[in-house]
Amino acid sequence: MSAPLESRVDRTRCVGTGACAATAPADLTLGPDGRAELLAPTPVHLGQLTDAAELCPVEAITIHRTDTGEQVVPAW
Ligand code: SF4
C-alpha cells in the first residue's frame, strides 16, 4: 500500500462507542460531542487505524487513496 492515504471519519454515522480512540489513540479521539474526531488527515499508525476501522460497529472510519479516492480500508 504505497499510495498516499487519507483518513476519514463520517461523524454523522458515529455513535460514540469510543472503541476507535482506544484502539488507535494516535489517529482518533472523541470530540466534545462524544463523536470520533481525527487527529491527523493522514494515517499516523496505519495498523492501529485499520484495526479501528474494522472494529467500528457503524463503519464510520475509512481510509482512501488520495490519488483515486478509492477506499482501501475496510477492504470488504
Ligand atoms: S468506533 Fe465508530 S462508532 Fe465508535 S466512536 Fe469510533 S467512529 Fe464512532
Residues whose N, C-alpha, C, O or C-beta is under 5 A from the ligand:
A	BS01	SF4	C14 V15 G16 T17 G18 A19 C20 A36 C56 P57 A60
